[in-house]
Every structure is written in structure tokens, then in C-alpha cells.
Amino acid sequence: MSYSVGQVAGFAGVTVRTLHHYDEIGLLRPSARSRAGHRRYDDADLDRLQQILFYRELGFPLDEVAVLLDDPDTDPQQHLRRQHAVLTERIERLRKMAAAVEHAMEARKMGINLTPEEKFEVFGGKDPEQYAEEAERRWGGTEAYAESQRRAAEYTKEDWQRMQAEVADWTARFAALMEEGEPASGERAMDMAEEHRRHISTWFYECTFEAHLGLGEMYVTDERFREFYDSVRPGAAEHLRAAIAANAARHG
């Protein structure tokens, strides 16, 4: 039994372009070609794709995935054990984070001040007041800051959860776009930059193209923002800044 590239894309929930890219870099070459030259994948190819997607989900870059899968001293059972260990550790860490955030939201909703210990538990050892003070110092006199504060004060726990889900979805799609080799000036990259701008306008303040350009610059020059975006995918901060600039340019 063999499968077309479209069928495999449907099975795995990836794009045809992603499979073409994996073939081009030698990460997943289809085992056969049809008489017309079309890619055909067998069950062994699907197994390898599953391993690739496991490792990608765990945050491994493509070059490291290739090394892991092509290591002659590692058998499929070892791959599964490694992935299980990493996933188990991540699930436990996320469970603790979710519980801490839930506690923080409930406390804030009820008007209860968190203790210093609880704040550091929620924010991973960083003092949240430091960033609040910095934001007020940098933008406190602006209409955008006042609007952002007003909106945030009205959000319920469900609002924050919905906003976080939107951010997670956008982040995953942006990382996939980069993996497929979409240039920052490409139509889809600019569309995602526009979606990013509109998300800010929807949840916080009216983000003009000029303001968005300023944010894009900050994502690269401020180490904290750069670290956040680059943790999604290396080079993401630079890529997003360039996409924001391209999107602003096409809107004049």
C-alpha cells in the first residue's frame, strides 16, 4: 500500500508544502514515485513522519531531528522511550504552571493580593511588578496605555483563556509558516503580521501600522521579547519584524 502526498498530508495534519520541504532537505524522502513522477509514501515513511512530528512537537529543530532519526545506534523503541520521558516531564511542568495561573486568576478576581512567594511561583522567578512599572514608565502617559489598562481590568478569566488560546494558535501557525520557508515578504507572512496587529487592537488598544512597526523593532532589540519569539522558532523575532514592516508597506 502506498499513499500520495495529499493523502499523507491529510493523515498527519501537515501541509503538502511541508512534506515537499522535508523531501528537499532529505529528512523524509518518499520511498517511491509514480510513473508520472509523483511522490508515493509507504507505511515505513509514515512511521518516520510520525517520529519527525513527535520531535518537532517537543521543540527539536529539523537538523537535530535528522541526526536523531538517522543514528544507527538508536532503535524505534529508544525513540519512544525518549519522547515519553520528555512528554511526561513537560506535562508535569505544565500542570504545575496551570494550577499556579488558575490560583493567580482566582485571587485577582476576588481582589486578593498574591504573596511574594505566590507571585514568584506564577511568574517563574520574575517579579511581575517590575514589568508593570516599566510599562507604566514607558507608555503611562499615552492613550494606548490607558485604553489597555481599561480593557484588561474588565476581562474575566474566560476572556484571558480565550486570548491565550488565540495567541497559542497564531504562534503555532507562524512557526509552521517559517518551517515551510515562507519569506517575511510573502503574502501569507504579511497576512499573519496583520492578524498579529489586529489581535492587539482587539484585546488591548488600537494598534496603528506605525505602532506595530515600533513593536516589531522592540521584539528584536529587547532581549526578553526576542527570547520569547525565538523560543517558538530560532529567528522568529527577526522574521516577524520583517513581516510587520512588509505588511505596513503594502498598506501604504
Summary of the structure (lengths in Angstrom):
residues: 252
radius of gyration: 21.9
end to end distance: 52.5
largest distance: 69.5
contacts: 654
relative contact order: 0.06
helix: 73%
strand: 3%
